[in-house]
Amino acid sequence: MAAWYEESFGEDYLRVYNYRDEQGAAHEVHEMISWLKLEPGTKVLDLCCGMGRHSLSLAEKGYEVTGMDLSDVLLDEAKKTDGSENVNWVQGDMRELPLADEEFGAVVNLFTSFGYFKEDAEHVRVLKEIRRVLRPGGRFIVDFMNPPHVKRHLKPYSEREEDGLKIEERRTIEDGFVKKHITIIPQNGDGGEKREYDERVKLYTLERFTDMLAEAGLELEEVRGSYDEKKYEPDSPRMIFVGKRL
């Protein structure tokens, strides 16, 4: 049986998450560049790049960018975008990066593209892979959801219509995971079948995430609460970990 992340990031993902925009990505990249103190031309890995919004924005700013994702569908979508020829697109698993040791000056992993697996050891393995491909002193950002904020603001149910499809999303917190069940129902009578997907992300605390970074040999320098906040607070929307390879 395929893991949820092998099934969910296909054509329907493009419909469910089509509200993510290039302007927002440009703002986030502007902030990231200042946090990472990137020199012009630095080699940057956008790990789990999805449709490539941040990869493209980084390339536009003059960095040598590799965008890597597990999903061929999302990578194909990224390659259709203007400027995509300026990014090196790579398909692969974040637990075993098909990339050379010490290849990058920076690695970014954005918008909770982490926590997909059942075991902590698999997540530590991802962080160790980030360390392996970073040159000594190379810098990283891992952008993750903030558990207190998630628990306080979780919407158990939402629905909307998009391109003739009804999209229902049901969210729960169970066994230390945030779980989302997505149902997509065609509304225009074209005979299309209902589709269902599950997403599951481990709800790591700040303390546990910090411990995993240390276990992987990554030095944490600061934690931001969002792309507009300097400092993490307990109810910040995000936990954005910024640091370097030891």
SEMAR-637195 format. One record per residue: residue in one letter; chain; residue number from 0; x, y, z of N, C-alpha, C in turn. Coordinates in nm, 3 decimals, m for minus. Example, Ala and Ser with C-alpha at 12.3 -4.5 7.8 and 13.67 -1.06 7.14 Angstrom:
! residues 2
r	c	k	n_px	n_py	n_pz	ca_px	ca_py	ca_pz	c_px	c_py	c_pz
A	A	0	1.319	m0.569	0.780	1.230	m0.450	0.780	1.320	m0.330	0.780 $
S	A	1	1.285	m0.225	0.708	1.367	m0.106	0.714	1.290	0.003	0.787 $
! end
This chain:
! residues 246
r	c	k	n_px	n_py	n_pz	ca_px	ca_py	ca_pz	c_px	c_py	c_pz
M	A	0	0.085	m0.121	0.000	0.000	0.000	0.000	0.089	0.126	0.000 $
A	A	1	0.057	0.219	m0.087	0.137	0.341	m0.100	0.118	0.430	0.024 $
A	A	2	0.224	0.500	0.062	0.214	0.596	0.171	0.129	0.715	0.125 $
W	A	3	0.069	0.786	0.222	m0.023	0.895	0.186	0.044	1.000	0.098 $
Y	A	4	0.172	1.030	0.126	0.241	1.135	0.050	0.276	1.092	m0.092 $
E	A	5	0.268	0.963	m0.120	0.289	0.916	m0.257	0.162	0.929	m0.340 $
E	A	6	0.047	0.939	m0.273	m0.082	0.948	m0.343	m0.138	1.090	m0.349 $
S	A	7	m0.106	1.171	m0.247	m0.176	1.299	m0.232	m0.124	1.412	m0.321 $
F	A	8	0.003	1.405	m0.363	0.062	1.518	m0.434	0.053	1.500	m0.585 $
G	A	9	m0.072	1.485	m0.634	m0.097	1.468	m0.775	m0.179	1.583	m0.832 $
E	A	10	m0.256	1.554	m0.937	m0.334	1.658	m1.004	m0.433	1.725	m0.909 $
D	A	11	m0.496	1.647	m0.820	m0.594	1.707	m0.729	m0.529	1.801	m0.628 $
Y	A	12	m0.404	1.776	m0.594	m0.332	1.865	m0.502	m0.325	2.006	m0.560 $
L	A	13	m0.309	2.014	m0.692	m0.302	2.145	m0.758	m0.432	2.222	m0.739 $
R	A	14	m0.543	2.149	m0.730	m0.673	2.215	m0.711	m0.696	2.252	m0.564 $
V	A	15	m0.659	2.162	m0.474	m0.683	2.186	m0.331	m0.601	2.303	m0.280 $
Y	A	16	m0.478	2.318	m0.332	m0.386	2.419	m0.280	m0.352	2.526	m0.383 $
N	A	17	m0.448	2.559	m0.469	m0.418	2.654	m0.575	m0.415	2.799	m0.528 $
Y	A	18	m0.441	2.823	m0.398	m0.443	2.961	m0.347	m0.303	3.012	m0.311 $
R	A	19	m0.202	2.928	m0.318	m0.066	2.973	m0.286	m0.009	3.054	m0.402 $
D	A	20	0.044	3.171	m0.374	0.073	3.265	m0.482	0.219	3.304	m0.489 $
E	A	21	0.258	3.353	m0.608	0.397	3.392	m0.633	0.437	3.516	m0.553 $
Q	A	22	0.341	3.609	m0.535	0.373	3.731	m0.461	0.410	3.699	m0.317 $
G	A	23	0.334	3.608	m0.256	0.367	3.564	m0.119	0.504	3.499	m0.114 $
A	A	24	0.534	3.416	m0.214	0.664	3.348	m0.218	0.777	3.450	m0.228 $
A	A	25	0.759	3.554	m0.308	0.863	3.656	m0.324	0.890	3.727	m0.191 $
H	A	26	0.784	3.756	m0.115	0.802	3.819	0.016	0.878	3.727	0.111 $
E	A	27	0.840	3.599	0.112	0.904	3.503	0.200	1.051	3.484	0.164 $
V	A	28	1.080	3.479	0.035	1.219	3.465	m0.009	1.301	3.588	0.030 $
H	A	29	1.243	3.705	0.019	1.312	3.828	0.060	1.354	3.819	0.207 $
E	A	30	1.263	3.770	0.292	1.295	3.756	0.434	1.400	3.647	0.455 $
M	A	31	1.385	3.534	0.386	1.479	3.423	0.404	1.621	3.461	0.368 $
I	A	32	1.636	3.538	0.263	1.770	3.579	0.218	1.841	3.657	0.329 $
S	A	33	1.767	3.743	0.397	1.829	3.821	0.505	1.862	3.732	0.624 $
W	A	34	1.778	3.635	0.655	1.806	3.546	0.768	1.926	3.456	0.740 $
L	A	35	1.935	3.409	0.616	2.041	3.315	0.581	2.173	3.385	0.549 $
K	A	36	2.167	3.517	0.529	2.286	3.596	0.493	2.353	3.538	0.368 $
L	A	37	2.273	3.514	0.266	2.323	3.448	0.145	2.404	3.542	0.058 $
E	A	38	2.519	3.493	0.015	2.600	3.566	m0.082	2.541	3.545	m0.221 $
P	A	39	2.556	3.641	m0.313	2.507	3.623	m0.449	2.568	3.497	m0.512 $
G	A	40	2.486	3.423	m0.584	2.535	3.304	m0.652	2.544	3.178	m0.567 $
T	A	41	2.507	3.186	m0.440	2.509	3.069	m0.352	2.424	2.956	m0.408 $
K	A	42	2.471	2.833	m0.395	2.392	2.717	m0.436	2.291	2.686	m0.325 $
V	A	43	2.162	2.686	m0.362	2.053	2.668	m0.265	1.968	2.548	m0.307 $
L	A	44	1.937	2.462	m0.210	1.844	2.351	m0.231	1.710	2.385	m0.170 $
D	A	45	1.605	2.385	m0.253	1.467	2.398	m0.205	1.413	2.255	m0.192 $
L	A	46	1.415	2.203	m0.071	1.382	2.063	m0.045	1.232	2.047	m0.026 $
C	A	47	1.171	1.964	m0.108	1.025	1.950	m0.118	0.967	2.080	m0.177 $
C	A	48	1.010	2.108	m0.299	0.982	2.237	m0.362	0.840	2.249	m0.417 $
G	A	49	0.767	2.137	m0.428	0.632	2.143	m0.481	0.628	2.202	m0.621 $
M	A	50	0.542	2.301	m0.640	0.527	2.365	m0.771	0.633	2.470	m0.798 $
G	A	51	0.729	2.484	m0.706	0.849	2.562	m0.735	0.841	2.711	m0.714 $
R	A	52	0.741	2.760	m0.641	0.728	2.906	m0.626	0.853	2.968	m0.564 $
H	A	53	0.904	2.907	m0.457	1.020	2.964	m0.389	1.149	2.938	m0.467 $
S	A	54	1.158	2.822	m0.531	1.275	2.795	m0.616	1.289	2.902	m0.723 $
L	A	55	1.179	2.932	m0.790	1.181	3.030	m0.898	1.216	3.170	m0.849 $
S	A	56	1.161	3.205	m0.732	1.190	3.337	m0.676	1.336	3.348	m0.634 $
L	A	57	1.391	3.240	m0.577	1.533	3.240	m0.540	1.622	3.253	m0.664 $
A	A	58	1.586	3.180	m0.770	1.664	3.187	m0.894	1.659	3.328	m0.953 $
E	A	59	1.543	3.391	m0.943	1.527	3.527	m0.994	1.617	3.625	m0.921 $
K	A	60	1.646	3.593	m0.794	1.733	3.679	m0.713	1.881	3.652	m0.739 $
G	A	61	1.913	3.554	m0.826	2.051	3.533	m0.863	2.120	3.416	m0.796 $
Y	A	62	2.043	3.330	m0.731	2.103	3.213	m0.667	2.099	3.093	m0.761 $
E	A	63	2.191	3.000	m0.739	2.196	2.878	m0.819	2.110	2.774	m0.748 $
V	A	64	1.992	2.750	m0.800	1.888	2.678	m0.725	1.862	2.538	m0.780 $
T	A	65	1.852	2.442	m0.687	1.799	2.309	m0.717	1.667	2.294	m0.644 $
G	A	66	1.561	2.258	m0.716	1.432	2.230	m0.656	1.407	2.080	m0.659 $
M	A	67	1.390	2.019	m0.542	1.371	1.874	m0.536	1.238	1.839	m0.473 $
D	A	68	1.169	1.741	m0.533	1.041	1.696	m0.479	1.021	1.550	m0.515 $
L	A	69	0.936	1.482	m0.439	0.903	1.342	m0.468	0.803	1.331	m0.583 $
S	A	70	0.719	1.435	m0.600	0.607	1.429	m0.693	0.645	1.473	m0.835 $
D	A	71	0.638	1.380	m0.929	0.660	1.416	m1.070	0.554	1.515	m1.118 $
V	A	72	0.431	1.502	m1.070	0.322	1.591	m1.112	0.354	1.735	m1.075 $
L	A	73	0.398	1.757	m0.951	0.429	1.893	m0.907	0.553	1.948	m0.977 $
L	A	74	0.652	1.862	m1.000	0.771	1.907	m1.073	0.736	1.944	m1.218 $
D	A	75	0.650	1.865	m1.280	0.607	1.897	m1.417	0.536	2.032	m1.420 $
E	A	76	0.456	2.060	m1.318	0.387	2.189	m1.309	0.489	2.302	m1.293 $
A	A	77	0.591	2.279	m1.209	0.694	2.381	m1.189	0.766	2.413	m1.320 $
K	A	78	0.790	2.310	m1.400	0.865	2.328	m1.525	0.788	2.407	m1.630 $
K	A	79	0.656	2.423	m1.610	0.575	2.500	m1.705	0.583	2.651	m1.679 $
T	A	80	0.642	2.689	m1.566	0.641	2.828	m1.524	0.755	2.906	m1.589 $
D	A	81	0.727	3.033	m1.619	0.831	3.120	m1.674	0.952	3.123	m1.581 $
G	A	82	1.069	3.108	m1.637	1.192	3.109	m1.557	1.234	2.973	m1.507 $
S	A	83	1.156	2.870	m1.537	1.186	2.737	m1.484	1.319	2.681	m1.537 $
E	A	84	1.362	2.732	m1.652	1.489	2.685	m1.708	1.609	2.728	m1.623 $
N	A	85	1.586	2.820	m1.530	1.694	2.868	m1.444	1.709	2.787	m1.315 $
V	A	86	1.626	2.684	m1.301	1.631	2.597	m1.182	1.663	2.455	m1.225 $
N	A	87	1.745	2.387	m1.147	1.773	2.245	m1.168	1.668	2.164	m1.093 $
W	A	88	1.576	2.100	m1.164	1.467	2.025	m1.101	1.508	1.879	m1.084 $
V	A	89	1.489	1.826	m0.963	1.532	1.689	m0.931	1.418	1.616	m0.860 $
Q	A	90	1.392	1.493	m0.902	1.293	1.409	m0.834	1.364	1.318	m0.735 $
G	A	91	1.313	1.308	m0.613	1.378	1.223	m0.515	1.309	1.223	m0.380 $
D	A	92	1.354	1.133	m0.293	1.301	1.114	m0.158	1.387	1.194	m0.061 $
M	A	93	1.324	1.271	0.027	1.397	1.357	0.120	1.481	1.279	0.221 $
R	A	94	1.453	1.150	0.237	1.530	1.067	0.331	1.660	1.017	0.269 $
E	A	95	1.671	1.029	0.138	1.790	0.982	0.067	1.811	1.070	m0.055 $
L	A	96	1.871	1.185	m0.034	1.881	1.286	m0.139	1.978	1.241	m0.247 $
P	A	97	1.936	1.249	m0.374	2.024	1.211	m0.485	2.119	1.324	m0.521 $
L	A	98	2.190	1.372	m0.419	2.273	1.492	m0.433	2.407	1.469	m0.363 $
A	A	99	2.508	1.542	m0.406	2.643	1.522	m0.357	2.663	1.580	m0.216 $
D	A	100	2.760	1.524	m0.144	2.799	1.576	m0.013	2.847	1.721	m0.028 $
E	A	101	2.810	1.803	0.069	2.861	1.941	0.080	2.843	2.021	m0.048 $
E	A	102	2.731	1.999	m0.115	2.707	2.065	m0.245	2.649	2.205	m0.230 $
F	A	103	2.579	2.233	m0.119	2.498	2.355	m0.110	2.544	2.447	0.002 $
G	A	104	2.526	2.577	m0.025	2.550	2.677	0.078	2.430	2.698	0.167 $
A	A	105	2.311	2.657	0.120	2.189	2.671	0.200	2.087	2.568	0.156 $
V	A	106	2.007	2.523	0.252	1.893	2.434	0.225	1.770	2.494	0.293 $
V	A	107	1.660	2.502	0.218	1.534	2.548	0.277	1.428	2.439	0.259 $
N	A	108	1.348	2.421	0.364	1.239	2.323	0.365	1.118	2.397	0.421 $
L	A	109	1.020	2.426	0.335	0.920	2.529	0.366	0.778	2.475	0.379 $
F	A	110	0.698	2.547	0.458	0.554	2.524	0.471	0.519	2.380	0.506 $
T	A	111	0.581	2.334	0.616	0.549	2.204	0.673	0.564	2.092	0.570 $
S	A	112	0.676	2.096	0.499	0.711	1.984	0.411	0.800	1.889	0.490 $
F	A	113	0.754	1.856	0.609	0.831	1.778	0.705	0.730	1.712	0.799 $
G	A	114	0.772	1.602	0.863	0.682	1.536	0.958	0.590	1.435	0.894 $
Y	A	115	0.621	1.392	0.771	0.530	1.306	0.695	0.533	1.159	0.738 $
F	A	116	0.638	1.120	0.811	0.660	0.978	0.838	0.614	0.942	0.980 $
K	A	117	0.607	0.813	1.008	0.557	0.768	1.137	0.662	0.776	1.247 $
E	A	118	0.787	0.747	1.212	0.891	0.732	1.313	0.982	0.855	1.320 $
D	A	119	1.019	0.892	1.443	1.113	1.003	1.461	1.244	0.978	1.386 $
A	A	120	1.288	0.853	1.384	1.416	0.820	1.321	1.417	0.860	1.174 $
E	A	121	1.302	0.850	1.107	1.296	0.889	0.966	1.311	1.039	0.950 $
H	A	122	1.255	1.115	1.044	1.266	1.261	1.037	1.408	1.307	1.071 $
V	A	123	1.472	1.240	1.166	1.612	1.271	1.195	1.697	1.238	1.073 $
R	A	124	1.663	1.132	1.004	1.736	1.095	0.881	1.728	1.207	0.777 $
V	A	125	1.611	1.269	0.764	1.596	1.383	0.672	1.689	1.497	0.714 $
L	A	126	1.691	1.528	0.843	1.776	1.637	0.891	1.924	1.604	0.871 $
K	A	127	1.961	1.478	0.887	2.099	1.437	0.862	2.135	1.450	0.714 $
E	A	128	2.037	1.424	0.627	2.060	1.442	0.484	2.079	1.591	0.451 $
I	A	129	2.002	1.677	0.517	2.022	1.822	0.500	2.165	1.859	0.540 $
R	A	130	2.209	1.805	0.654	2.346	1.834	0.698	2.448	1.782	0.596 $
R	A	131	2.426	1.662	0.545	2.522	1.600	0.453	2.544	1.684	0.327 $
V	A	132	2.436	1.741	0.272	2.450	1.815	0.147	2.491	1.961	0.168 $
L	A	133	2.491	2.006	0.295	2.538	2.141	0.325	2.690	2.142	0.337 $
R	A	134	2.752	2.246	0.284	2.895	2.262	0.308	2.915	2.305	0.453 $
P	A	135	3.034	2.285	0.512	3.058	2.331	0.649	3.025	2.479	0.664 $
G	A	136	2.947	2.509	0.764	2.902	2.647	0.783	2.781	2.684	0.700 $
G	A	137	2.736	2.592	0.612	2.617	2.617	0.531	2.493	2.632	0.618 $
R	A	138	2.396	2.706	0.567	2.283	2.747	0.651	2.153	2.680	0.605 $
F	A	139	2.058	2.674	0.698	1.931	2.607	0.667	1.813	2.683	0.726 $
I	A	140	1.698	2.660	0.666	1.568	2.699	0.722	1.476	2.579	0.713 $
V	A	141	1.413	2.544	0.825	1.304	2.446	0.824	1.181	2.516	0.881 $
D	A	142	1.079	2.529	0.800	0.958	2.605	0.833	0.846	2.504	0.865 $
F	A	143	0.804	2.502	0.991	0.710	2.400	1.039	0.593	2.468	1.110 $
M	A	144	0.482	2.394	1.120	0.366	2.446	1.193	0.396	2.453	1.343 $
N	A	145	0.325	2.541	1.414	0.343	2.558	1.557	0.230	2.489	1.633 $
P	A	146	0.259	2.383	1.711	0.152	2.303	1.772	0.050	2.381	1.855 $
P	A	147	0.089	2.474	1.945	m0.014	2.546	2.020	m0.110	2.623	1.930 $
H	A	148	m0.055	2.682	1.824	m0.139	2.757	1.730	m0.233	2.664	1.655 $
V	A	149	m0.181	2.550	1.612	m0.265	2.452	1.541	m0.380	2.406	1.629 $
K	A	150	m0.349	2.372	1.753	m0.453	2.321	1.844	m0.560	2.426	1.872 $
R	A	151	m0.517	2.552	1.879	m0.612	2.659	1.911	m0.698	2.698	1.791 $
H	A	152	m0.645	2.684	1.671	m0.713	2.739	1.553	m0.758	2.633	1.453 $
L	A	153	m0.745	2.506	1.486	m0.783	2.400	1.392	m0.931	2.410	1.355 $
K	A	154	m0.959	2.411	1.225	m1.098	2.408	1.177	m1.134	2.263	1.145 $
P	A	155	m1.226	2.203	1.221	m1.258	2.062	1.198	m1.311	2.034	1.058 $
Y	A	156	m1.382	2.133	1.000	m1.443	2.108	0.868	m1.448	2.236	0.788 $
S	A	157	m1.420	2.224	0.659	m1.443	2.334	0.566	m1.477	2.276	0.430 $
E	A	158	m1.545	2.357	0.349	m1.576	2.313	0.213	m1.579	2.434	0.121 $
R	A	159	m1.552	2.409	m0.008	m1.559	2.514	m0.108	m1.574	2.449	m0.245 $
E	A	160	m1.609	2.530	m0.345	m1.617	2.480	m0.482	m1.504	2.539	m0.563 $
E	A	161	m1.444	2.458	m0.649	m1.330	2.499	m0.729	m1.336	2.426	m0.863 $
D	A	162	m1.353	2.500	m0.973	m1.351	2.439	m1.107	m1.449	2.322	m1.119 $
G	A	163	m1.572	2.343	m1.070	m1.673	2.238	m1.082	m1.654	2.123	m0.985 $
L	A	164	m1.572	2.141	m0.884	m1.548	2.037	m0.784	m1.583	2.091	m0.646 $
K	A	165	m1.650	2.009	m0.567	m1.670	2.040	m0.425	m1.554	1.978	m0.348 $
I	A	166	m1.484	2.061	m0.271	m1.369	2.015	m0.194	m1.403	2.025	m0.046 $
E	A	167	m1.409	1.910	0.020	m1.436	1.904	0.163	m1.308	1.865	0.236 $
E	A	168	m1.280	1.934	0.346	m1.160	1.904	0.425	m1.200	1.885	0.571 $
R	A	169	m1.166	1.770	0.626	m1.193	1.738	0.767	m1.060	1.723	0.839 $
R	A	170	m1.045	1.792	0.952	m0.917	1.795	1.023	m0.934	1.748	1.167 $
T	A	171	m0.838	1.667	1.212	m0.837	1.621	1.351	m0.693	1.617	1.400 $
I	A	172	m0.678	1.610	1.532	m0.549	1.583	1.594	m0.563	1.451	1.668 $
E	A	173	m0.486	1.351	1.626	m0.494	1.218	1.684	m0.355	1.158	1.696 $
D	A	174	m0.327	1.098	1.811	m0.204	1.021	1.831	m0.078	1.100	1.797 $
G	A	175	m0.082	1.230	1.824	0.036	1.312	1.799	0.052	1.358	1.656 $
F	A	176	m0.051	1.339	1.573	m0.047	1.381	1.433	m0.163	1.476	1.404 $
V	A	177	m0.139	1.572	1.315	m0.249	1.648	1.254	m0.290	1.570	1.130 $
K	A	178	m0.418	1.536	1.123	m0.467	1.456	1.012	m0.573	1.534	0.935 $
K	A	179	m0.565	1.525	0.803	m0.664	1.590	0.717	m0.719	1.486	0.619 $
H	A	180	m0.850	1.479	0.611	m0.916	1.392	0.512	m0.983	1.483	0.409 $
I	A	181	m0.943	1.468	0.284	m0.991	1.553	0.175	m1.083	1.470	0.085 $
T	A	182	m1.202	1.523	0.060	m1.296	1.459	m0.032	m1.322	1.555	m0.148 $
I	A	183	m1.308	1.506	m0.270	m1.330	1.587	m0.390	m1.446	1.526	m0.467 $
I	A	184	m1.552	1.605	m0.486	m1.676	1.554	m0.545	m1.709	1.636	m0.670 $
P	A	185	m1.706	1.576	m0.789	m1.746	1.649	m0.911	m1.891	1.697	m0.900 $
Q	A	186	m1.915	1.824	m0.945	m2.048	1.885	m0.932	m2.119	1.905	m1.065 $
N	A	187	m2.051	1.883	m1.176	m2.111	1.922	m1.305	m2.168	1.804	m1.383 $
G	A	188	m2.186	1.689	m1.318	m2.252	1.577	m1.383	m2.176	1.514	m1.497 $
D	A	189	m2.043	1.527	m1.496	m1.966	1.471	m1.607	m1.928	1.325	m1.583 $
G	A	190	m1.981	1.268	m1.472	m1.953	1.127	m1.447	m1.824	1.101	m1.374 $
G	A	191	m1.752	1.207	m1.340	m1.628	1.187	m1.266	m1.657	1.128	m1.129 $
E	A	192	m1.563	1.052	m1.080	m1.583	0.984	m0.952	m1.532	1.068	m0.835 $
K	A	193	m1.595	1.045	m0.720	m1.548	1.107	m0.597	m1.408	1.054	m0.565 $
R	A	194	m1.319	1.144	m0.520	m1.184	1.103	m0.480	m1.160	1.143	m0.335 $
E	A	195	m1.083	1.061	m0.265	m1.053	1.089	m0.125	m0.903	1.072	m0.099 $
Y	A	196	m0.850	1.163	m0.015	m0.708	1.161	0.018	m0.691	1.185	0.168 $
D	A	197	m0.585	1.129	0.222	m0.550	1.155	0.361	m0.412	1.219	0.368 $
E	A	198	m0.399	1.316	0.459	m0.269	1.376	0.487	m0.244	1.360	0.637 $
R	A	199	m0.117	1.341	0.673	m0.083	1.320	0.814	0.054	1.380	0.840 $
V	A	200	0.062	1.470	0.937	0.189	1.534	0.972	0.208	1.525	1.123 $
K	A	201	0.326	1.482	1.165	0.356	1.468	1.307	0.366	1.605	1.372 $
L	A	202	0.304	1.617	1.487	0.292	1.747	1.555	0.407	1.763	1.655 $
Y	A	203	0.523	1.803	1.606	0.640	1.815	1.692	0.637	1.944	1.774 $
T	A	204	0.672	1.932	1.902	0.687	2.050	1.986	0.818	2.122	1.952 $
L	A	205	0.829	2.245	1.996	0.952	2.321	1.977	1.071	2.248	2.038 $
E	A	206	1.052	2.194	2.159	1.161	2.128	2.229	1.206	2.002	2.155 $
R	A	207	1.111	1.922	2.110	1.146	1.798	2.041	1.214	1.827	1.908 $
F	A	208	1.164	1.925	1.835	1.225	1.960	1.707	1.369	2.008	1.728 $
T	A	209	1.389	2.088	1.832	1.523	2.138	1.863	1.618	2.022	1.893 $
D	A	210	1.569	1.923	1.967	1.651	1.805	1.998	1.689	1.729	1.872 $
M	A	211	1.595	1.716	1.778	1.624	1.643	1.655	1.727	1.716	1.570 $
L	A	212	1.719	1.848	1.566	1.820	1.925	1.492	1.959	1.901	1.550 $
A	A	213	1.969	1.902	1.682	2.097	1.878	1.747	2.147	1.737	1.719 $
E	A	214	2.057	1.639	1.724	2.094	1.500	1.696	2.149	1.485	1.555 $
A	A	215	2.099	1.567	1.463	2.142	1.560	1.323	2.270	1.640	1.295 $
G	A	216	2.321	1.710	1.396	2.443	1.789	1.376	2.418	1.925	1.315 $
L	A	217	2.298	1.978	1.338	2.263	2.111	1.289	2.251	2.207	1.407 $
E	A	218	2.314	2.322	1.397	2.313	2.420	1.506	2.201	2.521	1.485 $
L	A	219	2.110	2.526	1.581	1.998	2.620	1.575	2.041	2.757	1.626 $
E	A	220	2.016	2.860	1.544	2.053	2.996	1.583	1.934	3.079	1.629 $
E	A	221	1.820	3.061	1.564	1.701	3.135	1.605	1.576	3.064	1.555 $
V	A	222	1.464	3.097	1.619	1.333	3.047	1.576	1.242	3.167	1.553 $
R	A	223	1.191	3.178	1.434	1.097	3.286	1.399	0.954	3.233	1.410 $
G	A	224	0.859	3.324	1.432	0.720	3.284	1.445	0.641	3.294	1.317 $
S	A	225	0.695	3.366	1.219	0.633	3.377	1.086	0.732	3.454	0.999 $
Y	A	226	0.694	3.481	0.875	0.782	3.559	0.788	0.773	3.709	0.818 $
D	A	227	0.688	3.746	0.912	0.675	3.886	0.951	0.709	3.909	1.098 $
E	A	228	0.745	3.803	1.169	0.777	3.815	1.311	0.924	3.787	1.334 $
K	A	229	0.987	3.867	1.417	1.128	3.844	1.445	1.147	3.727	1.540 $
K	A	230	1.056	3.711	1.634	1.077	3.614	1.740	0.957	3.521	1.754 $
Y	A	231	0.985	3.395	1.776	0.880	3.297	1.802	0.812	3.327	1.936 $
E	A	232	0.680	3.318	1.936	0.600	3.325	2.058	0.511	3.200	2.063 $
P	A	233	0.462	3.162	2.182	0.382	3.039	2.191	0.264	3.031	2.095 $
D	A	234	0.203	3.144	2.061	0.089	3.138	1.969	0.125	3.187	1.829 $
S	A	235	0.254	3.191	1.796	0.293	3.226	1.660	0.237	3.124	1.562 $
P	A	236	0.208	3.164	1.438	0.154	3.069	1.341	0.252	2.960	1.302 $
R	A	237	0.384	2.990	1.304	0.483	2.896	1.254	0.596	2.878	1.355 $
M	A	238	0.676	2.775	1.335	0.807	2.762	1.399	0.907	2.755	1.282 $
I	A	239	0.979	2.863	1.258	1.074	2.867	1.147	1.214	2.860	1.205 $
F	A	240	1.277	2.742	1.190	1.408	2.716	1.248	1.517	2.762	1.151 $
V	A	241	1.607	2.845	1.202	1.715	2.900	1.121	1.848	2.865	1.188 $
G	A	242	1.942	2.809	1.112	2.069	2.775	1.172	2.172	2.735	1.067 $
K	A	243	2.272	2.658	1.110	2.381	2.623	1.020	2.432	2.482	1.050 $
R	A	244	2.507	2.429	0.955	2.574	2.301	0.976	2.694	2.322	1.067 $
L	A	245	2.707	2.236	1.166	2.824	2.240	1.254	2.950	2.199	1.178 $
! end
